[in-house]
């Protein structure tokens, strides 16, 4: 089976075909929703959402929002909302609308827990031993914007985190506007929402009580920042609506089973010297920013979203935006977690795959759970390659073709000028094989010999095709997989006894006859037995010839990927 055939077979799995979210509301699911829907069928889920947004006849620019609390590493999971929003934004732009995509950093929230790992300005994950971890530990309970950057570079920890997300958006060519909640509060954007909340606290308690256990007769939905210790506190003792101030006591705060001690200070704070609790802040953002669409993870679907809808309608008197619940994806089988350190950053992934492959991952059906298994990253790349071939009419799969024809221009960032010529893509595992070779000329010769680069390809096309080799090499080194070896360009200085040398010569004759890798693998066992030598000894001789080592990948299959004359000469110890 060729590399292309293998990728086609893997990509036809039910998990990936069809890539459809069609009919009814973007929140609906199941047969009932499909039966009730009279909407136009779409092959790309972002068109379904765009229909819902347009149905509300929104003012322009249409506002698409996402948001995150800067609690740890700015990882790929945090990027979910940016990319889901991006595809809807691009579809709406393609339909002629002006669109503003914003992403809020909920950076007036308090730091409740010191994360185990962080990411530096280059997106590289580091442990706390490599930074000023005390900058975090000494500031538990304070807003992220008041916590020093543990790397000593940005103006705050919040600014460092937001900078990472913006850099990732730039790497994927996503035009998102990063907004700071701290700035929005300081500029008075939340003033009206806070006045509305504190003018009728009884009404807010009534709305929130079904969703939040701690709402009682003394609950006041406002969190001042203590003027003495700088921590966010939750105990408001009086409200002066006319002066737009609250009195407070800095009390202890529960943080996931741990207690962050308050300083006991009694003071007065203005409406801009505090913040709304999350269940009020999120719907307040919709009104402040004029949000028309917001995607969010399934963790918000059962609690935060219903309460947000209730608050929007019955506290602020506004309609919530069009929602879309997306499934989480996991990393190597486990949930993404900044605090636990199970993360991968966009920058780290772009060392392993092209940006368009990562964009493709986010373009897949958002209501299906997926695992990003770094060790099997080759499968994701193979699926992208098949998706790309489907766009160019080389795959017989109507569902995939329909999805590719609509989504591919957005995935590669060319909706205004859709591609007309298919790029040359080396199969990812073959690129990993080439990554065993240091010599770039030899890499190119092997790729041409296998028919992956046409004879008439110019230098720029060749360079673009071979760029995947370094990414696949990085993948092999990161995972320590079967491709994490170095093929020796020059013949190692080795000598073999007569039986082993004769067996190598016979294997050279077998390879020269034109057999494929699987046949070569089987022939190695037969040849060893024919010469009455241990199979392990014969394989070790082959590994020594090609890798100057005693182990390596499945040798026969690997040799089948290489230039035949090179393999024959090496087996004969002639090159």
N, C-alpha and C positions, 0 to 999 in steps of 0.2 A: 504494500500500500504506500502510495506517495505521501509526502507531507501534506499536500493540498487535499488529497482524498481523506486523510486522517482528520484534518481540521473540519472538513465538510461533515463527516460522520459525527464528530463530537458536537458540532454546532447545531445539529438537528434535534437536540434534546428538547423535551417539552418545556423545560424551564426557560428556553430562549425563543421559542417559536410557537404561536405568533407573539409579536411584541405589541400587543394591542390593549388600549384602554378605550373602550368605545361605548357610546350610548349612555343617556341619563347624566346624572350629576357626577362630578369627579369624586364625590364622597360615596356614591352608591356602589353596590357590589351585588353580584348574584343574578339569578334568572329573573326575579321580579323586576329589578331595575331595568334589565334589558327589554322585558316585555312592555314596560310602561314608557320607554324612551321613544320619542319621535324625532330625535336629533339625527343629524347627518352622521353616517359612519365615517370614522377617521382611522387611518392606520397608525397615526402617531398621537400618543396621549396628550401632548401639549396642545394639539388642535382642539381636543375635547374641552380642555380647560379654557382655552381662548374663546370658544363659543359661549361658555358660561359668563365670562367676563364681559364680552360684547353684548350679551343679552340684557345686561344691566344698564346699557347706554352710559358708560362712565364719562366723566369729564376727562380732558387730556391735559397734561400727560397722565396716562394710566400708571398707577403706582403699584409696584410689586415689591413685597417686603419679605425679609427673613430676619433672624436675629439669634444671638447666642450670648450666654454669660461667659466671660473670659476666665474660666475656672482652671484651665490647665493647658496642655498642648493644643494648638490650633491644628486639629487633625482632619483626616478625610471625612469623618462623620460630620464634623461641623460644616463641611463644605456642601453637604446634601442640599440644604435650603437654597444656597446660592445657585447651584447648578439646576435644581428643579425650577427655580424662578427664572433662571436665564433662558431655558428653552421656551417657556411660555412667553417671556418678554420678546424673544426673537421671532416667534410665530406671530405675535401681535404686530411687531414692527414690519414683518413681511406682509401683513394685511394692511399696512399703511398707517398704523397708529404711532403716536409719539408715546414713548414708554420711559419711565424712570424706575430703575431697580435700585432699591436701598437695602442696606443690611445694618441693623442696629446692634451695637455692642451694649449689653445690659450692664454697663460698667459702674453704675452707682450701687449695684448689689454689693453686699459684704462678702469678703473672702471667708468661707466657712471651714475650709480644709486645705492643708498644704498638699499640692499634688506630688506624686512620686517622681515625675519626670517633666521636663520642659523642652521647648524647642528654641534654638538660638535664631539669630536674625536670618540665617541661611536655611532655616527649616530643618536643621539637623537635631535629632532628639538627644538630649543630654540628661544626665542624672543630677540630682541636687548637689552632689559633691563638687560639681564643676561651676557652680554659681554661688551667689550670696543668698543661700537659702534662708538665712536669718531675716532678710528683707521681707520674706513672706511670713515666717513664723512670728515675728514681732508685731505683725499688723493684721492678725486674724480679727475679723469683725469690722474692718474698715472698708470703705468703697475701693474697688479696684483702681480707680483713678488716683487714690491717695496712697497707693502702695508703690514704693520704689521699684523700678525695673531691676530684677535680680542680676541682669547682665550688665547693668550700669550704662546702658546706651540710650534707651528711650526715656521720655519724660515720666512715664509711669509703667507699671506692669500692664495696665489696660491698654496703653498705647503700643506697647511691644506686641501684645496679642493681636490687636487690630491690624497692626502693620504686617503681621504674618499672613493674615487672611487676605489683605489687600494684595500682597505680593503674589499669593497663590492665584487670586483672581486674574492678575495681570499675566501670570504664566499661562493661563488657559484662555486669555483674551476675552475675559468677561467684564463688561463695563458696569461695575457695581459701585455705588456710592456708599462709603462707610460712614455711619452716623454714631455719635456717642450720646448715650442717654444722659450722662453727666452734663454735657453741653446743652442738650435740649432742656433740661431742668434749669440750668443757669441762665439760659436765654429767655426763659419764661414761656416756652412752648407748652409746658404742662400746667401752667397757672390755671387756666379755665377748667381743666379736668379736675384739679385738686379742689378748686372752689366748689365745683359741683358735688364732689364726694363729701367734703366736710360740711357742706351746707345742709345735708340730710343724711346724717350718719345712720339714723334708724332705718332708713330705706336701704342703704347699702348693706347693713347687717341682715336685713330680711332677704335680700337677693343672694348674699354670700353664704348664709347659714346652711343651705342644703349641701354645699360643696366643701365646707371647711369647718372642722370640729371646734377650733379655738375661737370661733365667733360667738361671743357672749354679750351681755348687757354693758360690759365695760370696754369692749373692743373698739378701737379707733383705727380706721384704715389709713394710717400715715406713719411713716418711719423717719423720725428726725435723725440727723447726724449730730452726735454729741459734740458740743463746742469744746469740751474739756479733753476727752481722750480720742475723739475722731471716729468712734465706732458708730455703726448704725444701731439704733435702739428701737424698741417696739412699744414702749410705755408712754402714751400721751395722757396727760392728766387734765388738760383743758384746751379749748379751742376758742380763738378770738377771730371770728370770720371777718369782721370789719377791718381789723388790723392785719389780717392774713398771717396769723402766727399761731403756734401751738406751744403749750408748756409740756415739758417732758421730764422723766427721770431715766437716767442711763442705767438700765437693769441688765441682768444676765440674758444671754441669747442661747437657745438650743440650736446646735449645729450637728444634726445627724447622730444624736446620742451623746455628743460631747457638749460641754458648756463653755461658751465664750463669756467671760466675766465682764459685766459692766462696771463703770467706775463710781456709780452712785450719784453723779452730778445731777443737779436740778437746774434746768435752764429753759430758755425760750428760743424757738427756731422759727424762721419765716418759712413760707411755703416752698421757697427755693432752696432751703437748707435741709431738705429731707427728700423722701421719695414715696411713691405709692407702692403698696405691696404688689407682688407679681400678678395676682388675679385681677387687679384693677389696672396695673401699669400696661399690660398687654393690650386690652381693649382701648385704653386711653391712647396708645400709640396709633391705633387705626384711625382715630379722629384727628390726632395731631398731624399725621403724615398723609392723610387722605388715602389710606390703603385700599386697593381694589382686589388684590389677590395675595394670599399668603399660604405657602406650603408648610407643613409641620409634621413631625414624627408621630407615630401611633401612640407614644406615651402621653401626648397632649390630647388625643382624640376623645378619651373617656372622661377626663377631668377638666383640664384647663380650657379646652375649646368650648364645651357646653357652658361653663361658668362665664367664659368670655363673651359668648353670645348673649347670655342673660344680662350681664353687666352692660354691654353695648346698648341693648335695647331698653333696659329698664332703669339704668342709671344715667347713661349719657344720651339716650334718645336717638341712637344711630343704628344703622344696619351694619352687621359685620361684613368683612370682605368675603369674596369667594374663597373657600378653603380647598385644600387638597391634602389628605393624609397619605404619607408615604411610609412604606415598610422600612424598618432599620435594615442595614446590612451589617454583617459581622466580619471580623478580621481573624482569619485562620481559625474560624469556628467559634470564636468568643466575641462578646459584645465589645465595641469600642469603649474605652474608659480612660479619660485623661488622668483621673486620680489613681487608677490602678496601673497605668503605664502601658496598656494594650492599645497602642496607637501606631499609625503610620501617617506621615505627612504627604501633602501633594508633592512637595519638592523631592522627597525620598522616592515616591513612585515614578516621577518624571526622570529619574536616573535609570529606571528599569523599562519604561514603556513610553511611546510617543504621546503627546498631549491629546491627539485625536482618539487614541485608544481609551484614555481615561474619560474623555468627554462621552464616548460611546457607552461606557459603563453607566454613567448617569442618565443617558438617554433611554435606557431600557425601562420596561414597565415599572413604574414606581410603587405599585401595590403588590409586588412579589418580593419576598425576602431573598437576599442573595448573600453569599459568602465570598469575600475577597481573600482567596487563599494565595499567599505570596509564593508558596512552593509550587503551585499550579498556575502561575500567572501565564504560562504558555497557552493554556486553554482560553483565557480571556482574549489574548492577542489573536489566536486562531479564529475565534468567533468574530472579532472585529474584521479580520481579513475577509472572512466569508460575507459579512455584512457589506463590506466595500465592493466585493465582486458582485454581489446581488444588485447593487446600484448600477453597476456597469453591464448588467445583463448576462452575467456568467453563472448564475445559480438558478436552478429550477425549483423554486419554492415560492409560490404566489404570495403567501403572507409576508415572508421576509422581504421579497422584492418590493411589495407595497410600502412596508415600513422603511426600507432603505431609500426608496425614491423620494419619500417625503423628508425623512430625518437626516440622511447623510449630509446634505449641504449645511445643515445647522451643526452637525457633529464636527465637520472640518472647518467651520467658521466662514462658509462662503454662500450664504443664502441669496445674496444679491448677484452672485456670479458663480452659479453651480459648476463644479468641475466637469470637464468633458474628456479628460484623459486619465486613465487609472495609473496611480503611482506604482512603481515596482516595490513589492514587499517580499523580503526574504522570509520564508517560514521561520518562526521565532526559535524553534529548537535547532534548525539548521544554522541560524545566526549564532546560537550558542556554541555550536560546533566550530564555526569560524572564529569565535571568540577564544578558542584554545590556541589560535595561531597569532603570533605577534606581528608577523610580516604583512603589511597591508596589501602588497602586490600579490602575495600568495592567497590571501583572503579573496581578492577579486578573481584570481584565476580559478579557485575552487568554485566560487559562485557562478562564474561563467560556464565552467565545465559541467555543472549540474543543471544548466539551462535556466537559472534564475535571473540572469542579466543578459539581455539581448546583445548581439554582436554590434548593433548600430547605436547603442546607448551612449550618450555623450557624458563627459566627465561629471557634470553637475548631477545628472540622474544617477550615475554610479555612486557618487558620494552620498546622495540622499538614501539610496538603498542600503549602503553599507553602514549607515549611522545606527541602524538597529543592532549591529553586531556588538557595539560597546554596551548598549543597554542590556542585551542578552547576557553579555559577559558579566556585567554588574549583578544581574539576577543570579547567575551561577555562583558567584562569589558570596553573595548575601545568603543564599540558601545552602551552600555547600553541596550542591546536587551533583549528578553524574557528569555534568559538563565543566565542573570546576577543576580542570586540569589544563596543562599547557603542552601543546603539541610541539615537539622539538623540530625546528627548521633544519638543523644540521644533524647528520647521523651520529648518535651517541657512540662513544668509544666502548663497544661491548664485544665480547667474544663468546661463542657458544660451542658446546661439544658437538661431535659429528651427527648424532641422532637429531638433536634440536635443529641444527643448521639444515639438515636434509628436510626436516618437516617444514621449516620456514620456506625452503625452496619450492616444495610441493604446494604449499598454500599460495605462494606467489603465482604459480601456474594456474591454480584454480581461480584466483582473482582476475588474472589476465584473460581468462576465458569469458568474462563478462557477467559473473554472478552478482546478485544483489547482497545487501548487508545481512539479511536474515539467513541466506544460503551460506554466506561466509562464516557466520556464527556457528552454524551446524557443522560446516566442514572443519572447523578448528578442532572439534571433539573427535571427528573421524580421523583426521590427520595425526593427532596425538596418539590415538590408539594404534593406527597403522605403523607408527614408528616406535611403539612400545615405550612411550614416555608418559609421565604424569600429565594429566590435562592442566593442572594448576601450574606446572613448570612451563608448559607450552604457552599458556596465556601470559605468564610472567615475562617470558622472552619477548612476546609481542608488545607488552606494555613498556618494557625496557627500550625496545626499538623506537617506539613512537612517542613515549612520554618520559623516557629515562627514569621510570618509576616501576614499582612492582604491582600497581593496581591502577584502575581507571574505569572508564565507562564500559558498557557492553561492547567488547572490542570488535567483534565481527560486524555488528550493525554500524558501529562508528566508522570502520574502514569503508563500508559501503557508501558512506556520505562523501568520502574524499575522492580526489582525482585518481583515476585508476592507475595511470602510469607512475604517479608518485608512490602509491601503495605498493605496487609491484617492485619498483626499484628499492624501496626501503626494506621490504621483506627479503630481498636478495642482497641486502647490505651494500647496495651500489650507490646510494645517495643519502 
